[in-house]
Amino acid sequence: SKPFEWEYLKKYLIKELGDGIFNHVQVEEKPLASASIGQVHRALNIQTQDQMVFKIQYPNVDKAIEADLTALS
């Protein structure tokens, strides 16, 4: 699946995690992987230098899955 553009995801992360998220975490713009429901980005905790990944579910994918399940039932 083609990854979402970073600028879009950056705005989404700020909306979901708050304005200060990038004061605490440094996220690589290029995803490690992407799939039909989301993508994974390498990240670094700025304070502790711990490495992590963010698995970001695409916006509204939960509603699409719920609609599919409803249609099946």
C-alpha positions in Angstrom: 0.0 0.0 0.0 1.3 3.5 -0.8 2.2 5.4 2.5 0.4 8.5 3.5 2.3 11.8 3.1 4.2 12.8 6.2 2.7 16.3 6.5 -0.8 14.7 6.7 0.3 12.2 9.4 2.1 14.9 11.3 -1.1 16.9 11.6 -2.9 13.7 12.6 -0.4 12.9 15.3 -0.7 16.4 16.7 -4.5 16.2 16.7 -4.4 12.8 18.5 -1.4 13.3 20.9 -1.4 17.0 21.4 0.6 20.0 20.3 3.7 19.1 22.3 4.3 15.6 21.0 7.3 16.7 18.9 8.9 18.3 21.9 9.2 14.7 23.3 9.5 12.5 20.3 11.5 12.7 17.1 9.7 10.7 14.4 11.3 9.7 11.1 9.3 11.0 8.2 9.9 8.0 5.9 7.9 4.9 7.1 9.5 1.6 7.8 6.5 -0.1 6.4 2.9 0.6 5.3 -0.1 -1.6 4.8 -3.8 -1.2 4.1 -4.7 0.0 7.6 -1.7 2.0 8.7 2.1 2.5 8.7 5.0 2.3 11.0 7.6 5.0 11.7 10.8 4.8 13.7 10.9 7.3 16.6 13.2 8.4 19.4 12.3 9.6 22.9 14.3 12.9 23.0 14.7 12.9 26.8 15.7 9.2 27.3 17.1 8.5 23.8 15.0 5.3 23.8 14.2 4.1 20.3 10.6 3.1 19.5 8.2 2.8 16.6 4.9 4.4 16.1 2.3 2.2 14.4 -0.1 4.8 13.0 -3.6 3.6 12.1 -4.9 5.6 9.1 -7.7 8.0 10.0 -11.2 6.6 9.8 -10.0 3.0 9.1 -11.9 1.9 12.1 -15.1 3.1 10.6 -14.4 1.4 7.3 -13.7 -1.9 9.1 -16.9 -1.6 11.2 -18.9 -0.9 8.1 -17.5 -4.0 6.4 -18.3 -6.1 9.5 -21.8 -4.7 9.6 -22.3 -5.5 5.9 -21.1 -9.1 6.5 -23.6 -9.7 9.3 
